[in-house]
């Protein structure tokens, strides 16, 4: 499955990488955000990683 010529699995992988970098930077207090945002984006990271893994498994 592709969106604008880019694989959805690749796109979700890039989104996950960005979310992981954000989570690490907020956890290390390099970037100051409210804990609620850290928690919400952590849940979003979990959900996108789950969809990414399922799509990667099904595309084999």
C-alpha distance matrix in Angstrom:
0.0 3.8 7.0 10.1 9.1 8.4 6.0 5.9 8.1 10.2 10.7 11.8 13.9 15.7 16.3 17.8 19.9 21.3 22.1 23.8 25.8 26.9 27.9 29.9 31.6 32.6 33.7 35.9 37.1 36.2 34.6 36.6 34.7 35.8 34.9 33.2 30.5 30.2 29.8 27.3 25.0 25.5 24.2 21.2 20.7 21.0 18.5 15.7 16.6 16.4 12.9 11.9 13.9 12.7 9.0 10.4 12.8 10.7 8.5 12.0
3.8 0.0 3.8 6.4 5.5 5.1 4.3 5.3 8.4 9.2 9.0 11.2 13.3 14.2 15.0 17.1 18.9 19.8 21.1 23.1 24.6 25.6 27.1 29.1 30.3 31.5 33.0 34.9 36.0 34.7 33.1 35.1 33.5 34.8 34.4 32.7 29.7 29.6 29.6 27.0 24.5 25.5 24.5 21.2 20.7 21.6 19.3 16.2 17.3 17.9 14.5 13.1 15.7 15.2 11.5 12.5 15.5 14.0 11.5 14.7
7.0 3.8 0.0 3.8 5.4 5.3 6.4 6.4 10.1 10.2 8.6 11.1 13.7 13.6 14.0 16.7 18.4 18.6 20.0 22.5 23.7 24.3 26.1 28.3 29.1 30.1 32.0 33.9 34.6 33.2 31.3 33.2 31.5 32.9 32.8 31.0 27.9 28.2 28.4 25.6 23.1 24.6 23.8 20.2 20.1 21.6 19.1 15.9 17.8 18.7 15.3 14.2 17.4 17.2 13.7 15.1 18.3 17.0 14.9 18.2
10.1 6.4 3.8 0.0 3.8 5.6 8.4 9.5 12.9 12.1 10.5 13.7 15.8 15.0 15.7 18.9 20.0 19.9 21.8 24.3 25.0 25.6 27.8 29.8 30.3 31.5 33.6 35.3 35.8 34.1 32.1 34.2 32.7 34.5 34.7 33.1 29.7 30.1 30.8 28.0 25.3 27.1 26.6 22.9 22.7 24.6 22.4 19.0 20.9 22.2 18.9 17.5 20.7 20.7 17.2 18.2 21.5 20.3 17.8 20.8
9.1 5.5 5.4 3.8 0.0 3.8 6.6 9.2 11.8 10.8 10.5 13.8 15.3 14.9 16.4 19.1 19.9 20.4 22.6 24.6 25.3 26.5 28.6 30.2 31.0 32.5 34.4 35.8 36.7 34.9 33.4 35.7 34.5 36.3 36.3 34.9 31.6 31.6 32.2 29.7 26.8 28.1 27.8 24.3 23.5 25.2 23.2 19.7 20.9 22.2 19.0 17.1 19.9 20.0 16.4 16.6 19.9 18.8 15.9 18.5
8.4 5.1 5.3 5.6 3.8 0.0 3.8 6.3 8.5 7.0 6.8 10.3 11.5 11.2 12.9 15.4 16.2 17.0 19.1 20.9 21.8 23.1 25.1 26.6 27.5 29.1 30.8 32.3 33.4 31.7 30.2 32.7 31.5 33.3 33.1 31.9 28.6 28.3 29.0 26.7 23.7 24.7 24.6 21.2 20.1 21.8 20.1 16.5 17.4 19.0 16.1 13.8 16.7 17.3 13.9 13.8 17.4 16.9 14.1 16.7
6.0 4.3 6.4 8.4 6.6 3.8 0.0 3.8 5.4 5.2 6.2 8.7 9.8 10.8 12.5 14.2 15.5 16.9 18.5 20.0 21.5 22.9 24.4 26.0 27.4 28.9 30.2 31.9 33.2 31.9 30.6 32.9 31.6 33.2 32.5 31.3 28.2 27.6 27.9 25.7 22.8 23.4 23.0 19.8 18.6 19.7 18.0 14.5 15.0 16.1 13.2 10.8 13.3 13.8 10.3 10.1 13.6 13.1 10.4 13.1
5.9 5.3 6.4 9.5 9.2 6.3 3.8 0.0 3.8 5.4 5.0 6.1 8.4 9.9 10.4 12.1 14.1 15.4 16.3 18.1 20.0 21.0 22.1 24.2 25.7 26.8 28.0 30.1 31.3 30.3 28.8 30.8 29.1 30.4 29.6 28.2 25.3 24.8 24.8 22.4 19.8 20.4 19.7 16.4 15.5 16.5 14.5 11.1 12.1 13.1 9.9 8.1 11.1 11.4 8.1 9.1 12.6 12.1 10.4 13.5
8.1 8.4 10.1 12.9 11.8 8.5 5.4 3.8 0.0 3.8 5.5 5.2 6.1 8.7 9.9 10.4 12.3 14.4 15.2 16.2 18.4 19.9 20.7 22.3 24.3 25.6 26.4 28.3 30.0 29.1 28.0 30.2 28.7 30.0 28.9 27.8 25.0 24.0 23.9 22.0 19.2 19.2 18.7 15.9 14.2 14.8 13.4 10.1 9.9 11.0 8.6 5.6 8.1 9.2 6.4 6.1 9.8 10.4 8.8 11.3
10.2 9.2 10.2 12.1 10.8 7.0 5.2 5.4 3.8 0.0 3.8 5.5 5.0 6.3 8.7 9.8 10.6 12.6 14.3 15.2 16.7 18.6 19.9 21.1 22.7 24.5 25.5 27.1 28.6 27.3 26.4 28.9 27.8 29.6 28.8 28.0 24.9 23.8 24.3 22.6 19.4 19.7 19.8 16.9 14.9 16.2 15.4 11.8 11.5 13.5 11.6 8.4 10.8 12.7 10.1 9.1 12.8 13.8 11.7 13.7
10.7 9.0 8.6 10.5 10.5 6.8 6.2 5.0 5.5 3.8 0.0 3.8 5.4 5.2 6.3 8.6 10.0 10.8 12.4 14.3 15.6 16.8 18.4 20.2 21.4 22.8 24.3 26.0 27.1 25.8 24.4 26.7 25.4 27.1 26.6 25.5 22.3 21.7 22.3 20.3 17.1 18.0 18.1 14.7 13.3 15.3 14.1 10.3 11.2 13.5 11.3 8.8 12.2 13.8 11.3 11.4 15.2 15.7 14.1 16.6
11.8 11.2 11.1 13.7 13.8 10.3 8.7 6.1 5.2 5.5 3.8 0.0 3.8 5.4 4.9 6.0 8.6 9.8 10.3 12.0 14.2 15.1 16.1 18.1 19.8 20.8 21.9 24.0 25.3 24.5 23.1 25.1 23.6 24.9 24.0 22.9 20.0 19.1 19.3 17.3 14.3 14.8 14.6 11.5 9.9 11.5 10.4 6.6 7.4 9.8 8.0 5.7 9.3 11.1 9.6 10.0 13.4 14.4 13.7 16.2
13.9 13.3 13.7 15.8 15.3 11.5 9.8 8.4 6.1 5.0 5.4 3.8 0.0 3.8 5.4 5.0 6.2 8.7 9.8 10.4 12.4 14.2 15.1 16.4 18.3 19.9 20.7 22.4 24.1 23.2 22.3 24.7 23.7 25.3 24.2 23.7 20.8 19.3 19.8 18.5 15.2 15.0 15.6 13.0 10.4 12.0 12.0 8.5 7.6 10.6 9.9 6.7 9.1 12.0 10.8 9.9 13.3 15.1 14.2 15.8
15.7 14.2 13.6 15.0 14.9 11.2 10.8 9.9 8.7 6.3 5.2 5.4 3.8 0.0 3.8 5.4 5.1 6.3 8.7 9.8 10.7 12.5 14.2 15.5 16.7 18.5 19.9 21.2 22.6 21.1 20.1 22.8 21.9 24.0 23.5 23.1 19.8 18.6 19.7 18.4 14.8 15.4 16.5 13.6 11.3 13.8 14.0 10.4 10.4 13.7 12.9 10.1 12.9 15.6 14.1 13.4 17.0 18.6 17.3 19.1
16.3 15.0 14.0 15.7 16.4 12.9 12.5 10.4 9.9 8.7 6.3 4.9 5.4 3.8 0.0 3.8 5.4 5.2 6.2 8.6 10.0 10.6 12.2 14.3 15.4 16.5 18.1 20.0 21.0 19.9 18.4 20.5 19.2 21.0 20.5 19.7 16.5 15.6 16.6 14.9 11.4 12.4 13.3 10.2 8.4 11.4 11.3 7.9 9.0 12.3 11.5 9.7 12.9 15.3 14.3 14.5 17.8 19.2 18.5 20.7
17.8 17.1 16.7 18.9 19.1 15.4 14.2 12.1 10.4 9.8 8.6 6.0 5.0 5.4 3.8 0.0 3.8 5.4 5.0 6.0 8.6 9.7 10.3 12.2 14.1 15.2 16.1 18.1 19.6 19.0 17.9 20.1 18.8 20.3 19.2 18.8 15.9 14.3 14.9 13.9 10.4 10.3 11.5 9.1 6.1 8.7 9.6 6.7 6.4 10.1 10.5 8.6 10.9 13.9 13.7 13.5 16.4 18.4 18.2 20.0
19.9 18.9 18.4 20.0 19.9 16.2 15.5 14.1 12.3 10.6 10.0 8.6 6.2 5.1 5.4 3.8 0.0 3.8 5.4 5.1 6.2 8.6 9.8 10.6 12.3 14.2 15.2 16.5 18.2 17.0 16.5 19.2 18.7 20.8 19.9 20.1 17.1 15.1 16.5 16.0 12.4 12.2 14.2 12.2 9.1 11.8 13.3 10.5 9.6 13.4 14.0 11.5 13.5 16.8 16.5 15.5 18.5 20.8 20.2 21.5
21.3 19.8 18.6 19.9 20.4 17.0 16.9 15.4 14.4 12.6 10.8 9.8 8.7 6.3 5.2 5.4 3.8 0.0 3.8 5.5 5.2 6.2 8.7 10.0 10.6 12.3 14.1 15.4 16.4 15.0 13.8 16.5 15.9 18.2 17.9 18.1 14.7 13.3 15.2 14.5 10.7 11.6 13.9 11.6 9.3 12.8 14.0 11.4 11.7 15.4 15.7 13.8 16.3 19.2 18.7 18.4 21.5 23.4 22.8 24.5
22.1 21.1 20.0 21.8 22.6 19.1 18.5 16.3 15.2 14.3 12.4 10.3 9.8 8.7 6.2 5.0 5.4 3.8 0.0 3.8 5.4 5.0 6.1 8.6 9.8 10.5 12.0 14.1 15.1 14.5 13.1 15.1 13.9 15.6 14.9 14.8 11.7 10.0 11.6 10.9 7.2 7.8 10.3 8.3 6.1 9.7 11.3 9.5 9.9 13.4 14.3 13.2 15.4 18.2 18.4 18.5 21.2 23.1 23.2 25.0
23.8 23.1 22.5 24.3 24.6 20.9 20.0 18.1 16.2 15.2 14.3 12.0 10.4 9.8 8.6 6.0 5.1 5.5 3.8 0.0 3.8 5.4 5.0 6.1 8.5 9.9 10.3 12.1 14.0 13.6 13.1 15.5 14.9 16.7 15.4 16.1 13.4 10.8 12.3 12.7 9.3 8.4 11.4 10.5 7.3 10.0 12.6 11.1 10.2 13.8 15.4 13.9 15.3 18.5 19.2 18.6 21.0 23.5 23.6 24.9
25.8 24.6 23.7 25.0 25.3 21.8 21.5 20.0 18.4 16.7 15.6 14.2 12.4 10.7 10.0 8.6 6.2 5.2 5.4 3.8 0.0 3.8 5.5 5.2 6.1 8.6 9.8 10.6 12.1 10.9 10.7 13.6 13.9 16.4 15.8 17.0 14.1 11.6 14.1 14.7 11.2 11.1 14.4 13.4 10.7 13.7 16.0 14.3 13.8 17.4 18.7 16.9 18.6 21.9 22.1 21.4 24.0 26.5 26.2 27.4
26.9 25.6 24.3 25.6 26.5 23.1 22.9 21.0 19.9 18.6 16.8 15.1 14.2 12.5 10.6 9.7 8.6 6.2 5.0 5.4 3.8 0.0 3.8 5.5 5.1 6.1 8.4 9.9 10.4 9.5 8.2 10.6 10.3 12.8 12.6 13.6 10.5 8.5 11.4 11.8 8.6 9.4 12.8 11.8 10.1 13.4 15.5 14.3 14.6 18.0 19.2 18.1 20.1 23.0 23.3 23.2 25.8 28.0 28.0 29.5
27.9 27.1 26.1 27.8 28.6 25.1 24.4 22.1 20.7 19.9 18.4 16.1 15.1 14.2 12.2 10.3 9.8 8.7 6.1 5.0 5.5 3.8 0.0 3.8 5.5 5.3 5.9 8.5 9.7 10.2 9.4 11.0 10.4 12.0 10.7 12.0 9.7 6.6 8.9 10.3 7.6 7.0 10.7 10.8 8.9 11.5 14.3 13.9 13.6 16.7 18.6 17.8 19.3 22.2 23.1 23.0 25.2 27.6 28.0 29.4
29.9 29.1 28.3 29.8 30.2 26.6 26.0 24.2 22.3 21.1 20.2 18.1 16.4 15.5 14.3 12.2 10.6 10.0 8.6 6.1 5.2 5.5 3.8 0.0 3.8 5.5 5.0 6.0 8.4 8.5 9.2 11.5 12.1 14.1 12.8 14.9 12.9 9.7 12.1 14.0 11.4 10.3 14.1 14.4 11.9 14.2 17.3 16.6 15.8 18.9 21.0 19.8 20.9 24.1 25.1 24.4 26.5 29.3 29.5 30.5
31.6 30.3 29.1 30.3 31.0 27.5 27.4 25.7 24.3 22.7 21.4 19.8 18.3 16.7 15.4 14.1 12.3 10.6 9.8 8.5 6.1 5.1 5.5 3.8 0.0 3.8 5.5 5.2 6.1 5.1 5.7 8.6 9.9 12.7 12.5 14.9 12.6 10.0 13.2 14.9 12.3 12.4 16.1 16.1 14.2 16.9 19.6 18.8 18.5 21.8 23.5 22.3 23.8 27.0 27.6 27.1 29.5 32.0 32.0 33.2
32.6 31.5 30.1 31.5 32.5 29.1 28.9 26.8 25.6 24.5 22.8 20.8 19.9 18.5 16.5 15.2 14.2 12.3 10.5 9.9 8.6 6.1 5.3 5.5 3.8 0.0 3.8 5.4 4.8 5.9 5.0 6.2 6.8 9.1 8.8 11.3 9.4 6.9 10.3 12.3 10.6 10.8 14.4 14.9 13.7 16.3 18.9 18.7 18.8 21.8 23.6 23.0 24.5 27.4 28.3 28.2 30.5 32.8 33.2 34.6
33.7 33.0 32.0 33.6 34.4 30.8 30.2 28.0 26.4 25.5 24.3 21.9 20.7 19.9 18.1 16.1 15.2 14.1 12.0 10.3 9.8 8.4 5.9 5.0 5.5 3.8 0.0 3.8 5.3 7.7 8.2 9.0 9.5 10.8 9.2 12.2 11.3 7.9 10.3 13.2 11.8 10.8 14.4 15.7 14.1 15.9 19.1 19.3 18.8 21.5 23.8 23.3 24.2 27.2 28.5 28.3 30.1 32.7 33.4 34.5
35.9 34.9 33.9 35.3 35.8 32.3 31.9 30.1 28.3 27.1 26.0 24.0 22.4 21.2 20.0 18.1 16.5 15.4 14.1 12.1 10.6 9.9 8.5 6.0 5.2 5.4 3.8 0.0 3.8 5.5 7.8 9.3 11.2 13.1 12.3 15.5 14.4 11.4 14.1 16.8 15.2 14.3 18.1 19.0 17.2 19.1 22.4 22.2 21.5 24.4 26.7 25.7 26.6 29.8 31.0 30.4 32.3 35.1 35.5 36.4
37.1 36.0 34.6 35.8 36.7 33.4 33.2 31.3 30.0 28.6 27.1 25.3 24.1 22.6 21.0 19.6 18.2 16.4 15.1 14.0 12.1 10.4 9.7 8.4 6.1 4.8 5.3 3.8 0.0 3.8 5.2 5.8 8.4 10.6 10.7 14.1 13.0 10.8 14.0 16.5 15.2 15.2 18.8 19.6 18.4 20.7 23.5 23.4 23.3 26.2 28.2 27.5 28.8 31.8 32.8 32.5 34.7 37.2 37.5 38.8
36.2 34.7 33.2 34.1 34.9 31.7 31.9 30.3 29.1 27.3 25.8 24.5 23.2 21.1 19.9 19.0 17.0 15.0 14.5 13.6 10.9 9.5 10.2 8.5 5.1 5.9 7.7 5.5 3.8 0.0 3.8 6.5 9.6 12.7 13.4 16.4 14.5 12.6 16.1 18.0 16.1 16.5 20.2 20.3 18.9 21.7 24.3 23.6 23.5 26.8 28.4 27.3 28.9 32.0 32.6 32.1 34.6 37.1 37.0 38.2
34.6 33.1 31.3 32.1 33.4 30.2 30.6 28.8 28.0 26.4 24.4 23.1 22.3 20.1 18.4 17.9 16.5 13.8 13.1 13.1 10.7 8.2 9.4 9.2 5.7 5.0 8.2 7.8 5.2 3.8 0.0 3.8 6.4 10.0 11.4 13.8 11.6 10.5 14.2 15.5 13.8 15.0 18.4 18.2 17.4 20.4 22.7 22.0 22.5 25.7 27.0 26.2 28.1 31.0 31.5 31.4 34.0 36.1 36.1 37.7
36.6 35.1 33.2 34.2 35.7 32.7 32.9 30.8 30.2 28.9 26.7 25.1 24.7 22.8 20.5 20.1 19.2 16.5 15.1 15.5 13.6 10.6 11.0 11.5 8.6 6.2 9.0 9.3 5.8 6.5 3.8 0.0 3.8 7.0 9.1 11.7 10.2 9.7 13.3 14.8 13.9 15.3 18.4 18.7 18.5 21.2 23.4 23.2 24.0 26.9 28.3 28.0 29.9 32.5 33.2 33.4 35.9 37.9 38.2 39.9
34.7 33.5 31.5 32.7 34.5 31.5 31.6 29.1 28.7 27.8 25.4 23.6 23.7 21.9 19.2 18.8 18.7 15.9 13.9 14.9 13.9 10.3 10.4 12.1 9.9 6.8 9.5 11.2 8.4 9.6 6.4 3.8 0.0 3.8 6.4 8.2 6.6 7.1 10.4 11.5 11.2 12.9 15.6 15.9 16.4 19.0 20.8 21.0 22.2 24.8 26.1 26.2 28.2 30.6 31.3 31.9 34.3 36.1 36.6 38.6
35.8 34.8 32.9 34.5 36.3 33.3 33.2 30.4 30.0 29.6 27.1 24.9 25.3 24.0 21.0 20.3 20.8 18.2 15.6 16.7 16.4 12.8 12.0 14.1 12.7 9.1 10.8 13.1 10.6 12.7 10.0 7.0 3.8 0.0 3.8 5.3 5.6 6.8 8.9 10.3 11.2 12.7 14.8 15.8 16.8 18.9 20.6 21.4 22.8 24.8 26.3 26.9 28.8 30.8 31.9 32.8 34.9 36.6 37.4 39.5
34.9 34.4 32.8 34.7 36.3 33.1 32.5 29.6 28.9 28.8 26.6 24.0 24.2 23.5 20.5 19.2 19.9 17.9 14.9 15.4 15.8 12.6 10.7 12.8 12.5 8.8 9.2 12.3 10.7 13.4 11.4 9.1 6.4 3.8 0.0 3.8 5.4 5.0 6.1 8.6 9.9 10.4 12.5 14.2 15.0 16.5 18.6 19.9 20.8 22.6 24.5 25.3 26.7 28.8 30.2 31.1 32.8 34.7 35.8 37.7
33.2 32.7 31.0 33.1 34.9 31.9 31.3 28.2 27.8 28.0 25.5 22.9 23.7 23.1 19.7 18.8 20.1 18.1 14.8 16.1 17.0 13.6 12.0 14.9 14.9 11.3 12.2 15.5 14.1 16.4 13.8 11.7 8.2 5.3 3.8 0.0 3.8 5.5 5.1 6.1 8.6 9.7 10.7 12.3 14.1 15.4 16.8 18.3 19.8 21.3 22.8 24.1 25.7 27.3 28.7 30.0 31.7 33.2 34.5 36.7
30.5 29.7 27.9 29.7 31.6 28.6 28.2 25.3 25.0 24.9 22.3 20.0 20.8 19.8 16.5 15.9 17.1 14.7 11.7 13.4 14.1 10.5 9.7 12.9 12.6 9.4 11.3 14.4 13.0 14.5 11.6 10.2 6.6 5.6 5.4 3.8 0.0 3.8 5.3 5.1 6.0 8.3 9.9 10.4 11.9 14.1 15.3 16.2 17.8 19.8 21.0 21.8 23.9 25.7 26.6 27.8 29.9 31.4 32.3 34.5
30.2 29.6 28.2 30.1 31.6 28.3 27.6 24.8 24.0 23.8 21.7 19.1 19.3 18.6 15.6 14.3 15.1 13.3 10.0 10.8 11.6 8.5 6.6 9.7 10.0 6.9 7.9 11.4 10.8 12.6 10.5 9.7 7.1 6.8 5.0 5.5 3.8 0.0 3.8 5.7 5.4 6.1 8.8 9.9 10.3 12.3 14.4 15.3 16.2 18.3 20.1 20.5 22.2 24.4 25.6 26.3 28.3 30.2 31.1 33.0
29.8 29.6 28.4 30.8 32.2 29.0 27.9 24.8 23.9 24.3 22.3 19.3 19.8 19.7 16.6 14.9 16.5 15.2 11.6 12.3 14.1 11.4 8.9 12.1 13.2 10.3 10.3 14.1 14.0 16.1 14.2 13.3 10.4 8.9 6.1 5.1 5.3 3.8 0.0 3.8 5.5 5.0 6.4 8.7 9.7 10.7 12.6 14.3 15.3 16.7 18.7 19.8 21.1 22.9 24.5 25.6 27.1 28.9 30.3 32.1
27.3 27.0 25.6 28.0 29.7 26.7 25.7 22.4 22.0 22.6 20.3 17.3 18.5 18.4 14.9 13.9 16.0 14.5 10.9 12.7 14.7 11.8 10.3 14.0 14.9 12.3 13.2 16.8 16.5 18.0 15.5 14.8 11.5 10.3 8.6 6.1 5.1 5.7 3.8 0.0 3.8 5.3 5.2 6.3 8.6 10.0 10.8 12.4 14.2 15.5 16.8 18.2 20.0 21.4 22.7 24.2 25.9 27.3 28.5 30.8
25.0 24.5 23.1 25.3 26.8 23.7 22.8 19.8 19.2 19.4 17.1 14.3 15.2 14.8 11.4 10.4 12.4 10.7 7.2 9.3 11.2 8.6 7.6 11.4 12.3 10.6 11.8 15.2 15.2 16.1 13.8 13.9 11.2 11.2 9.9 8.6 6.0 5.4 5.5 3.8 0.0 3.8 5.3 4.8 5.9 8.5 9.7 10.2 11.9 13.9 15.1 15.8 17.9 19.7 20.7 21.8 23.9 25.4 26.3 28.5
25.5 25.5 24.6 27.1 28.1 24.7 23.4 20.4 19.2 19.7 18.0 14.8 15.0 15.4 12.4 10.3 12.2 11.6 7.8 8.4 11.1 9.4 7.0 10.3 12.4 10.8 10.8 14.3 15.2 16.5 15.0 15.3 12.9 12.7 10.4 9.7 8.3 6.1 5.0 5.3 3.8 0.0 3.8 5.4 5.0 6.3 8.7 9.9 10.4 12.3 14.4 15.1 16.3 18.4 20.0 20.8 22.4 24.4 25.6 27.4
24.2 24.5 23.8 26.6 27.8 24.6 23.0 19.7 18.7 19.8 18.1 14.6 15.6 16.5 13.3 11.5 14.2 13.9 10.3 11.4 14.4 12.8 10.7 14.1 16.1 14.4 14.4 18.1 18.8 20.2 18.4 18.4 15.6 14.8 12.5 10.7 9.9 8.8 6.4 5.2 5.3 3.8 0.0 3.8 5.3 5.1 6.3 8.7 9.8 10.6 12.5 14.1 15.3 16.7 18.5 19.9 21.2 22.7 24.3 26.4
21.2 21.2 20.2 22.9 24.3 21.2 19.8 16.4 15.9 16.9 14.7 11.5 13.0 13.6 10.2 9.1 12.2 11.6 8.3 10.5 13.4 11.8 10.8 14.4 16.1 14.9 15.7 19.0 19.6 20.3 18.2 18.7 15.9 15.8 14.2 12.3 10.4 9.9 8.7 6.3 4.8 5.4 3.8 0.0 3.8 5.4 5.1 6.1 8.4 9.8 10.7 12.0 14.1 15.4 16.5 18.0 19.9 21.1 22.3 24.6
20.7 20.7 20.1 22.7 23.5 20.1 18.6 15.5 14.2 14.9 13.3 9.9 10.4 11.3 8.4 6.1 9.1 9.3 6.1 7.3 10.7 10.1 8.9 11.9 14.2 13.7 14.1 17.2 18.4 18.9 17.4 18.5 16.4 16.8 15.0 14.1 11.9 10.3 9.7 8.6 5.9 5.0 5.3 3.8 0.0 3.8 5.5 5.3 6.0 8.5 10.0 10.2 12.0 14.2 15.3 16.1 18.0 19.9 20.8 22.7
21.0 21.6 21.6 24.6 25.2 21.8 19.7 16.5 14.8 16.2 15.3 11.5 12.0 13.8 11.4 8.7 11.8 12.8 9.7 10.0 13.7 13.4 11.5 14.2 16.9 16.3 15.9 19.1 20.7 21.7 20.4 21.2 19.0 18.9 16.5 15.4 14.1 12.3 10.7 10.0 8.5 6.3 5.1 5.4 3.8 0.0 3.8 5.6 5.2 6.1 8.8 9.8 10.5 12.3 14.3 15.2 16.4 18.4 19.9 21.7
18.5 19.3 19.1 22.4 23.2 20.1 18.0 14.5 13.4 15.4 14.1 10.4 12.0 14.0 11.3 9.6 13.3 14.0 11.3 12.6 16.0 15.5 14.3 17.3 19.6 18.9 19.1 22.4 23.5 24.3 22.7 23.4 20.8 20.6 18.6 16.8 15.3 14.4 12.6 10.8 9.7 8.7 6.3 5.1 5.5 3.8 0.0 3.8 5.4 5.1 6.3 8.5 9.9 10.7 12.3 14.1 15.4 16.6 18.3 20.5
15.7 16.2 15.9 19.0 19.7 16.5 14.5 11.1 10.1 11.8 10.3 6.6 8.5 10.4 7.9 6.7 10.5 11.4 9.5 11.1 14.3 14.3 13.9 16.6 18.8 18.7 19.3 22.2 23.4 23.6 22.0 23.2 21.0 21.4 19.9 18.3 16.2 15.3 14.3 12.4 10.2 9.9 8.7 6.1 5.3 5.6 3.8 0.0 3.8 5.4 5.1 5.9 8.5 9.9 10.5 12.0 14.1 15.3 16.2 18.6
16.6 17.3 17.8 20.9 20.9 17.4 15.0 12.1 9.9 11.5 11.2 7.4 7.6 10.4 9.0 6.4 9.6 11.7 9.9 10.2 13.8 14.6 13.6 15.8 18.5 18.8 18.8 21.5 23.3 23.5 22.5 24.0 22.2 22.8 20.8 19.8 17.8 16.2 15.3 14.2 11.9 10.4 9.8 8.4 6.0 5.2 5.4 3.8 0.0 3.8 5.5 4.9 6.1 8.6 9.9 10.3 12.1 14.2 15.2 16.9
16.4 17.9 18.7 22.2 22.2 19.0 16.1 13.1 11.0 13.5 13.5 9.8 10.6 13.7 12.3 10.1 13.4 15.4 13.4 13.8 17.4 18.0 16.7 18.9 21.8 21.8 21.5 24.4 26.2 26.8 25.7 26.9 24.8 24.8 22.6 21.3 19.8 18.3 16.7 15.5 13.9 12.3 10.6 9.8 8.5 6.1 5.1 5.4 3.8 0.0 3.8 5.4 5.2 6.2 8.6 9.9 10.6 12.3 14.2 16.0
12.9 14.5 15.3 18.9 19.0 16.1 13.2 9.9 8.6 11.6 11.3 8.0 9.9 12.9 11.5 10.5 14.0 15.7 14.3 15.4 18.7 19.2 18.6 21.0 23.5 23.6 23.8 26.7 28.2 28.4 27.0 28.3 26.1 26.3 24.5 22.8 21.0 20.1 18.7 16.8 15.1 14.4 12.5 10.7 10.0 8.8 6.3 5.1 5.5 3.8 0.0 3.8 5.5 5.2 6.1 8.4 9.8 10.5 12.1 14.6
11.9 13.1 14.2 17.5 17.1 13.8 10.8 8.1 5.6 8.4 8.8 5.7 6.7 10.1 9.7 8.6 11.5 13.8 13.2 13.9 16.9 18.1 17.8 19.8 22.3 23.0 23.3 25.7 27.5 27.3 26.2 28.0 26.2 26.9 25.3 24.1 21.8 20.5 19.8 18.2 15.8 15.1 14.1 12.0 10.2 9.8 8.5 5.9 4.9 5.4 3.8 0.0 3.8 5.6 5.3 6.1 8.6 10.0 10.6 12.7
13.9 15.7 17.4 20.7 19.9 16.7 13.3 11.1 8.1 10.8 12.2 9.3 9.1 12.9 12.9 10.9 13.5 16.3 15.4 15.3 18.6 20.1 19.3 20.9 23.8 24.5 24.2 26.6 28.8 28.9 28.1 29.9 28.2 28.8 26.7 25.7 23.9 22.2 21.1 20.0 17.9 16.3 15.3 14.1 12.0 10.5 9.9 8.5 6.1 5.2 5.5 3.8 0.0 3.8 5.5 5.1 6.1 8.6 9.9 11.2
12.7 15.2 17.2 20.7 20.0 17.3 13.8 11.4 9.2 12.7 13.8 11.1 12.0 15.6 15.3 13.9 16.8 19.2 18.2 18.5 21.9 23.0 22.2 24.1 27.0 27.4 27.2 29.8 31.8 32.0 31.0 32.5 30.6 30.8 28.8 27.3 25.7 24.4 22.9 21.4 19.7 18.4 16.7 15.4 14.2 12.3 10.7 9.9 8.6 6.2 5.2 5.6 3.8 0.0 3.8 5.5 5.1 6.1 8.6 10.4
9.0 11.5 13.7 17.2 16.4 13.9 10.3 8.1 6.4 10.1 11.3 9.6 10.8 14.1 14.3 13.7 16.5 18.7 18.4 19.2 22.1 23.3 23.1 25.1 27.6 28.3 28.5 31.0 32.8 32.6 31.5 33.2 31.3 31.9 30.2 28.7 26.6 25.6 24.5 22.7 20.7 20.0 18.5 16.5 15.3 14.3 12.3 10.5 9.9 8.6 6.1 5.3 5.5 3.8 0.0 3.8 5.4 5.1 6.0 8.8
10.4 12.5 15.1 18.2 16.6 13.8 10.1 9.1 6.1 9.1 11.4 10.0 9.9 13.4 14.5 13.5 15.5 18.4 18.5 18.6 21.4 23.2 23.0 24.4 27.1 28.2 28.3 30.4 32.5 32.1 31.4 33.4 31.9 32.8 31.1 30.0 27.8 26.3 25.6 24.2 21.8 20.8 19.9 18.0 16.1 15.2 14.1 12.0 10.3 9.9 8.4 6.1 5.1 5.5 3.8 0.0 3.8 5.5 5.2 6.7
12.8 15.5 18.3 21.5 19.9 17.4 13.6 12.6 9.8 12.8 15.2 13.4 13.3 17.0 17.8 16.4 18.5 21.5 21.2 21.0 24.0 25.8 25.2 26.5 29.5 30.5 30.1 32.3 34.7 34.6 34.0 35.9 34.3 34.9 32.8 31.7 29.9 28.3 27.1 25.9 23.9 22.4 21.2 19.9 18.0 16.4 15.4 14.1 12.1 10.6 9.8 8.6 6.1 5.1 5.4 3.8 0.0 3.8 5.6 5.7
10.7 14.0 17.0 20.3 18.8 16.9 13.1 12.1 10.4 13.8 15.7 14.4 15.1 18.6 19.2 18.4 20.8 23.4 23.1 23.5 26.5 28.0 27.6 29.3 32.0 32.8 32.7 35.1 37.2 37.1 36.1 37.9 36.1 36.6 34.7 33.2 31.4 30.2 28.9 27.3 25.4 24.4 22.7 21.1 19.9 18.4 16.6 15.3 14.2 12.3 10.5 10.0 8.6 6.1 5.1 5.5 3.8 0.0 3.8 5.5
8.5 11.5 14.9 17.8 15.9 14.1 10.4 10.4 8.8 11.7 14.1 13.7 14.2 17.3 18.5 18.2 20.2 22.8 23.2 23.6 26.2 28.0 28.0 29.5 32.0 33.2 33.4 35.5 37.5 37.0 36.1 38.2 36.6 37.4 35.8 34.5 32.3 31.1 30.3 28.5 26.3 25.6 24.3 22.3 20.8 19.9 18.3 16.2 15.2 14.2 12.1 10.6 9.9 8.6 6.0 5.2 5.6 3.8 0.0 3.8
12.0 14.7 18.2 20.8 18.5 16.7 13.1 13.5 11.3 13.7 16.6 16.2 15.8 19.1 20.7 20.0 21.5 24.5 25.0 24.9 27.4 29.5 29.4 30.5 33.2 34.6 34.5 36.4 38.8 38.2 37.7 39.9 38.6 39.5 37.7 36.7 34.5 33.0 32.1 30.8 28.5 27.4 26.4 24.6 22.7 21.7 20.5 18.6 16.9 16.0 14.6 12.7 11.2 10.4 8.8 6.7 5.7 5.5 3.8 0.0
